[in-house]
Amino acid sequence: MRTAELGRTGLVVSRVGLGLAALGRPGYINLGHAEDLRADYDVAAMEDRAHAVLDTAWAEGIRYFDAARSYGDGERFLGTWLASRGIPPEAVVVGSKWGYTYTAGWQVRADRHEVKDHSLPVLLRQEAETRDRLGAHLKLYQVHSATLESGVLDDREVLRELARLRGTGLKVGRTLTGPRQGETLDKALEVRIDDEPVFDCVQATWNLLETSAGPALARAHAAGLGVIVKEALANGRLTDRNRDPAFTPQRRLLRETAARLGAGLDALALAAVLAQPWADVVLSGAATPEHLRSNLEGLAIRWDAGAEDSLRELVESPPAYWQTRAGLAWN
């Protein structure tokens, strides 16, 4: 496992990290999530399963772990794993997020799985909750899915509290979502409190179908921010689990390129991110040890110009990509 500094934060991270979005709650939008969990949503069983994936990640050299308050019990599962394995804070980088509250009640199907609120009271409440679960292991705290419409980048109360947290040594970031990721990131780069930047890091969606944030991520990286890439597999759409007949031409192209490089589709998708010079970390969202090991095969792929050129045909318009994502079923 290769490592890199996360921007200019001083935090050393593995090039591949593990996200807990699919491990901490019964329902998620990844294709085949129910199959991964074997439809067994007992809390203790899910904690054991999460620990098994975390054990595999650790054995394979993963040293960045990414959670959120809205990932059900994801923070708690991560915290109990860190404690039970005796992993000291200095041996790992843990990031989490605030801004969404989990509301599904441990159900796969719910009227609302999470509620977005980027107000100061939510930040104060959720930061305390995260500290309770992750303690001194927490190194990076991120605004969850900041958008231009949410107004969080204009909320001086929130920004001042984030700046205060940054002053205590905690690194501060924000994650992005939606077709205007690049615009949101460019605005965030300009945010200052007392002439000091507020943000040290950005986490964004970039994959072979949705590349629009790439130029903004390159600018952020050049400015010294750490760059974490999420949804590299497009919630399973870039894997063999995507059996949508309308995706047949794209799937054929993916398989041809993967066969030439001697890779699986999931590893190919992760390799595409790892090849980007501005990407410090790419997250695996695996929910089983087997899928995590398969993802990690992307580290060995020798990405080349042929793959870059041929797979450019896969790119969707941002509105089309995000509309499709919004239609994925919780399972």
C-alpha positions in Angstrom: 0.0 0.0 0.0 1.5 3.4 -1.0 1.0 6.4 1.2 0.9 10.1 0.5 0.6 13.3 2.5 -3.0 14.6 2.4 -2.4 17.9 0.7 -0.3 20.1 3.1 -2.1 18.9 6.2 0.8 16.8 7.5 -1.4 13.8 7.7 0.0 10.7 6.0 -2.7 8.5 4.5 -2.9 5.4 2.4 -3.7 5.9 -1.2 -6.8 3.8 -0.7 -9.1 4.5 2.2 -12.2 2.7 3.5 -15.5 4.5 3.7 -18.2 3.2 6.1 -21.3 4.4 4.3 -22.3 0.8 3.4 -21.1 -0.7 6.7 -22.9 1.3 9.3 -26.6 1.1 8.4 -29.0 -1.5 6.9 -29.9 0.5 3.8 -27.7 2.2 1.2 -27.8 2.9 -2.5 -24.9 0.7 -3.6 -26.1 -1.9 -6.1 -26.2 -5.3 -4.3 -25.9 -3.8 -0.8 -28.7 -6.2 0.5 -26.8 -9.1 -0.9 -23.6 -8.0 0.8 -25.4 -7.8 4.2 -27.2 -11.1 3.5 -30.3 -9.2 4.6 -29.1 -9.7 8.2 -29.6 -6.3 9.9 -29.1 -7.4 13.5 -27.0 -4.6 15.0 -24.4 -7.0 16.6 -24.1 -9.0 13.3 -23.6 -5.7 11.4 -20.9 -4.6 13.9 -19.1 -8.0 13.5 -19.3 -7.6 9.7 -17.9 -4.1 9.8 -15.1 -5.2 12.1 -14.2 -8.0 9.6 -14.0 -5.5 6.8 -11.9 -3.2 8.9 -9.6 -6.0 9.9 -9.0 -6.8 6.2 -8.4 -3.1 5.5 -5.8 -2.9 8.2 -4.1 -6.1 7.1 -3.9 -4.7 3.6 -2.3 -1.5 4.7 -5.3 0.9 4.7 -4.7 3.7 7.2 -7.4 6.2 6.3 -11.0 5.5 7.5 -14.0 7.7 6.6 -17.3 7.9 8.5 -20.2 10.3 9.1 -22.8 11.0 11.7 -25.5 9.9 9.2 -23.9 6.5 8.5 -26.1 4.9 11.2 -23.8 3.2 13.7 -20.7 3.7 11.4 -18.8 5.9 13.8 -19.6 3.6 16.7 -18.5 0.5 14.8 -15.3 2.2 13.8 -14.7 3.4 17.4 -15.2 -0.1 18.9 -12.9 -1.6 16.3 -10.2 0.9 17.1 -10.5 0.3 20.8 -10.7 -3.5 20.6 -7.7 -3.8 18.3 -5.6 -1.4 20.4 -4.9 0.9 17.5 -3.3 4.2 18.8 -4.4 7.5 17.4 -1.0 8.2 15.9 -1.2 5.0 13.7 -4.2 6.0 11.7 -6.1 8.9 10.1 -9.8 9.0 10.8 -12.2 11.5 9.1 -15.8 12.0 9.8 -18.6 14.4 8.8 -21.4 16.5 10.2 -24.5 18.0 8.6 -26.8 15.1 8.1 -28.8 13.3 10.8 -29.7 9.6 10.4 -33.4 9.2 10.5 -34.1 5.7 9.0 -34.7 4.0 12.3 -32.5 1.0 11.3 -34.8 0.3 8.4 -33.8 -0.4 4.8 -36.8 1.5 3.5 -37.8 4.8 5.1 -39.5 8.0 4.2 -36.3 9.8 4.8 -33.0 8.2 5.5 -31.2 11.3 6.6 -32.0 15.0 7.2 -29.6 17.7 6.0 -29.0 20.7 8.4 -25.8 22.7 8.3 -26.7 25.1 11.1 -24.4 25.9 14.1 -26.5 23.9 16.6 -26.2 20.8 14.5 -22.4 21.3 14.2 -22.0 21.7 17.9 -24.2 18.6 18.7 -22.7 16.3 16.1 -19.1 17.3 16.8 -19.7 16.3 20.4 -21.3 13.0 19.3 -18.4 12.2 17.0 -15.9 12.9 19.7 -17.7 10.6 22.0 -17.4 7.8 19.5 -14.0 8.4 17.9 -12.1 10.4 20.6 -8.5 11.3 19.9 -8.5 9.2 16.6 -10.5 11.9 14.9 -8.1 13.9 12.7 -10.3 15.4 10.0 -13.9 16.8 10.4 -15.8 17.6 7.2 -19.0 19.5 6.2 -21.1 16.7 4.8 -22.2 17.5 1.2 -21.7 21.2 1.1 -23.5 22.8 -1.8 -24.1 26.3 -3.0 -27.8 26.0 -2.2 -27.2 24.9 1.4 -25.7 28.3 2.3 -23.1 26.7 4.6 -20.2 28.5 2.9 -21.9 31.9 3.7 -22.8 31.1 7.4 -20.2 33.1 9.4 -21.2 31.5 12.7 -20.6 28.0 11.3 -17.3 29.1 9.6 -16.0 30.7 12.8 -16.7 27.5 14.7 -14.9 25.4 12.0 -12.0 27.9 12.2 -11.9 27.5 16.0 -11.8 23.7 15.6 -9.0 24.1 13.1 -7.2 26.2 15.6 -7.2 23.3 18.0 -5.3 21.1 15.5 -8.2 19.3 13.9 -8.1 19.4 10.1 -11.3 20.8 8.5 -12.7 19.7 5.2 -16.0 19.6 3.2 -17.5 17.0 0.9 -19.3 17.8 -2.3 -22.2 16.5 -4.2 -24.3 17.3 -7.2 -23.7 18.7 -10.7 -22.1 21.9 -9.3 -19.3 20.4 -7.3 -16.7 22.4 -9.2 -18.4 25.7 -8.5 -18.9 24.9 -4.8 -15.2 23.9 -4.5 -14.0 27.1 -6.1 -16.1 29.2 -3.7 -14.9 27.2 -0.7 -11.3 27.9 -1.8 -12.0 31.6 -1.2 -13.5 31.2 2.3 -11.4 32.9 5.0 -11.8 33.7 8.7 -9.5 36.4 10.1 -7.5 36.1 6.8 -6.9 32.4 7.4 -8.3 29.6 5.2 -11.0 27.5 6.8 -10.6 24.3 4.8 -7.7 21.9 4.6 -9.3 19.2 2.5 -12.0 18.4 0.0 -13.8 15.1 -0.7 -15.7 14.9 -4.0 -17.3 12.4 -6.4 -15.1 11.6 -9.4 -15.3 8.5 -11.5 -15.3 7.4 -15.1 -18.9 8.5 -15.5 -18.7 11.8 -13.7 -15.4 13.7 -14.3 -16.7 17.3 -14.1 -15.1 18.2 -10.8 -11.6 17.2 -12.1 -10.4 20.7 -13.0 -11.5 22.2 -9.7 -9.9 19.4 -7.8 -6.7 20.0 -9.6 -6.8 23.7 -8.6 -7.5 22.7 -5.0 -4.6 20.3 -5.0 -2.3 22.9 -6.4 -3.5 25.3 -3.6 -2.4 22.7 -1.0 -5.7 21.1 -0.1 -5.9 17.4 0.4 -8.1 15.6 -2.1 -10.2 12.6 -1.2 -12.3 10.9 -4.0 -15.6 9.1 -3.1 -17.9 7.0 -5.2 -15.2 5.8 -7.6 -17.4 2.9 -8.5 -20.5 5.1 -9.1 -22.4 3.2 -6.4 -21.8 0.0 -8.3 -22.7 1.2 -11.7 -19.1 0.6 -12.8 -19.1 -3.0 -11.7 -20.5 -6.3 -12.9 -23.5 -5.6 -10.6 -24.8 -3.1 -13.1 -27.1 -5.2 -15.3 -29.1 -2.3 -16.7 -29.7 -3.2 -20.4 -29.2 0.5 -21.3 -25.6 0.3 -20.0 -24.7 -2.6 -22.3 -22.4 -0.6 -24.7 -20.6 1.0 -21.7 -20.2 -2.3 -19.9 -18.7 -3.8 -23.1 -16.2 -1.0 -23.3 -15.3 -1.4 -19.6 -14.8 -5.2 -20.0 -12.6 -4.8 -23.1 -10.3 -2.3 -21.3 -10.3 -4.4 -18.1 -9.4 -7.5 -20.0 -6.5 -5.7 -21.8 -5.1 -4.5 -18.4 -5.8 -7.8 -16.7 -8.2 -6.3 -14.2 -11.7 -6.6 -12.8 -14.2 -3.8 -13.5 -14.0 -2.5 -9.9 -10.3 -2.4 -9.8 -10.2 -0.6 -13.2 -12.5 2.1 -11.8 -10.3 2.6 -8.8 -7.2 2.7 -10.9 -8.7 5.5 -13.0 -8.9 7.6 -9.9 -5.4 6.6 -8.6 -4.0 7.8 -12.0 -5.2 11.3 -11.4 -2.2 13.5 -10.2 -4.4 15.5 -7.9 -6.0 12.5 -6.0 -4.4 11.8 -2.6 -6.9 9.1 -1.4 -9.6 7.1 -3.2 -12.3 5.5 -1.0 -13.4 2.0 -1.3 -17.0 1.6 -0.2 -16.7 -2.2 0.1 -19.1 -4.0 2.5 -17.3 -7.4 2.4 -13.6 -8.4 2.8 -13.8 -10.1 -0.6 -14.9 -6.9 -2.4 -12.3 -4.9 -0.6 -9.5 -7.2 -1.7 -10.9 -7.0 -5.3 -11.0 -3.2 -5.1 -7.4 -3.1 -3.9 -6.2 -4.9 -7.1 -6.5 -1.4 -8.7 -3.3 -0.5 -7.0 -1.4 -2.9 -9.3 -2.9 -1.8 -12.6 -0.6 0.1 -14.9 -2.9 2.8 -16.2 -2.1 3.9 -19.7 -3.1 6.4 -22.4 -5.1 3.8 -24.2 -7.3 3.3 -21.2 -7.6 7.0 -20.7 -8.6 7.6 -24.3 -11.0 4.7 -24.7 -12.9 5.2 -21.4 -13.4 8.9 -22.1 -16.5 7.7 -24.1 -18.2 6.7 -20.8 -18.5 10.3 -19.5 -22.1 11.4 -18.8 -23.3 15.0 -18.4 -23.4 16.0 -14.7 -27.2 16.5 -14.7 -27.7 13.0 -16.3 -25.3 11.4 -13.9 -26.8 12.9 -10.8 -30.3 12.2 -11.9 -29.5 8.5 -12.3 -27.8 8.5 -8.9 -30.9 10.0 -7.3 -32.9 7.2 -8.8 -30.9 4.4 -7.2 -32.9 2.3 -4.8 -32.0 2.0 -1.1 -31.4 -1.7 -0.5 
